[in-house]
Amino acid sequence: MKKNLNEKTKMKRLEPGIKEFSEMGREKEFKELDRIAKMLVRRDFELLQIRERREKELKELEERTKQLTESRTILLNILEDVEEARGSAEEERDKTLAIIENFPEGLLLFDKENNLVSINPKTRDFFKIEPKELIGKNITDLTEVSVLTSLIKVLGKEIEGIYQKELELKEDLVLSISTIPVLREKEKIGTLVTLRDITRDKIVERLKTEFVSIAAHQLRTPLSAIKWTIRMILDGDVGEISKEQRDFLDKTYKSNERMIKLINDLLNVTRIEEGRFLYNIQKQDIIEIAKRVIDPLKEMAQRKGLKFEIKFPKGRMPKVDVDSEKISLAIQNLVDNAIHYTKTGSVRVSLEFEKEKNQFLFSVQDTGIGIPKAQQKRIFSRFFRTATAIRAETEGTGLGLFIAKNIIEAHGGKIWFESEEGKGSTFCFSLPVRKKEFEEFIEGF
Amino acid sequence: MAKKVLIIEDEEVMINLLERKLSQEGYKVETARDGEEGLGKMKKEKPDLVLLDIIMPRKGGFEVMEEMQKDKELRDIPVIVISNSGQPVELDKAKELGAQDWLIKTEFDPQEVIEKVKNQIG
């Protein structure tokens, strides 16, 4: 107790000091506390900031990871695509190679400098050649390879554009040759030559032509007999006939004449197909030939009530190398058509000499039924007749213009026309007085 | 005396027609169905003119003309070829072998045959 008392007293004595002291200490303590608190707050704030930053970084990281994953996926996809593309490219290449290797036609590929790039097995078979020795060679060097000489001659040293040119390589091998320019973005990067074996086609064609030729010849004999018999009856050689009998026989005679014309046309077509069409080529006066053909036709036109005009050049004209029988036939077919397919109006025939081109220009203009636009392309095809022509005139073989075209072209000339349905047609042809190709053509006979 | 024409032709109808037509015109007509028979008749009958077909059995028209060329007695008898085909090659060959004239059956009337005969022998 005593001790406590003492202590109490002591305390009492100390009290103001303590008080002072403690007051002082408290202030300090407060300050300290304040400092700490502030520090804590700051730290807290810093921590928050750090946390925020970390979160942000984490987010960024996440984002970046995501991006990376995506990039990876894309990259993988690309890789996959590339792989796939390579695969399909290889597949494509294999396919193309397979096509070239197994192609039923012979193929030769040249680059733009006309060096041989590749040939396929069929070509090897045709010429019995080994590609190793030939690849990379220029076309000018290939002429030295004897088996290829004839082919190169057809192609030309510049490899011209050719379409279905025939080449008889051997007796039992006929090829049809075509060239196709290989283009990349409109720029020529090479030439592909195709060789088609047409040996069989040629045989079939020849057999067909021979058949038609024989059949036509066989048909002519009885037709001649009919023609002559009717003629004699009509001429009264076997006694008087009544008017009715005469009418019937007249019609029969005309039908028979039509049949003879058809057969003659067929024979001409077979001769064109056999390539032995032009025969008797001599220097001729074309105006004289045209006159001979046109005069009887003029009468025919006038009987029909058509105006018929002829315009021929005056003065001395050069003579032309022609097969006069064939040229007559061409003129006849054109003028005959003009008269047949014109109901009213006129037919104008003109022949002029174009000095600067050294050629004659023949034209026949009518005011007839014309040729429908859609059918104009086929007008020179064999056996083709336009619907309007068939309606206007049941007669007709559809061979006249085909024959005319072949005759004119065989003479080195050109044939063309202008026509409007319902208004009329103009057919023209040119006939060179002399032409180099024509001379070569004749030499071939 | 009537002029004598020999027709060498294998087509019966043609022979009949020509024979009739020529007889009407006052010619004396002999006929043969092929080249072989024709040459025999030529030697026997000495015709003034021969109408000759080209494609015939046994002996064709070209052979007939070749043999005529070799025979002194027959060489000068005028020949008119009656061709069925009318191919220029054929006609030229006929000319070469000495034919005076020719006609293509489908392109001629009997009357024109008579004219051609008259041109040769009147």
Chai-1 contact restraints between the chains, C-beta under 6 A:
chainA,res_idxA,chainB,res_idxB,connection_type,confidence,min_distance_angstrom,max_distance_angstrom,comment,restraint_id
A,H217,B,S85,contact,1.0,0.0,6.0,A-B,restraint_1
A,R220,B,N84,contact,1.0,0.0,6.0,A-B,restraint_2
A,R220,B,T106,contact,1.0,0.0,6.0,A-B,restraint_3
A,T221,B,E11,contact,1.0,0.0,6.0,A-B,restraint_4
A,T221,B,N84,contact,1.0,0.0,6.0,A-B,restraint_5
A,S224,B,K105,contact,1.0,0.0,6.0,A-B,restraint_6
A,S224,B,T106,contact,1.0,0.0,6.0,A-B,restraint_7
A,A225,B,V13,contact,1.0,0.0,6.0,A-B,restraint_8
A,A225,B,M14,contact,1.0,0.0,6.0,A-B,restraint_9
A,W228,B,L17,contact,1.0,0.0,6.0,A-B,restraint_10
A,W228,B,P110,contact,1.0,0.0,6.0,A-B,restraint_11
A,R231,B,D109,contact,1.0,0.0,6.0,A-B,restraint_12
A,R231,B,P110,contact,1.0,0.0,6.0,A-B,restraint_13
A,M232,B,L17,contact,1.0,0.0,6.0,A-B,restraint_14
A,M232,B,P110,contact,1.0,0.0,6.0,A-B,restraint_15
A,I260,B,T106,contact,1.0,0.0,6.0,A-B,restraint_16
A,Y279,B,P88,contact,1.0,0.0,6.0,A-B,restraint_17
A,N280,B,P88,contact,1.0,0.0,6.0,A-B,restraint_18
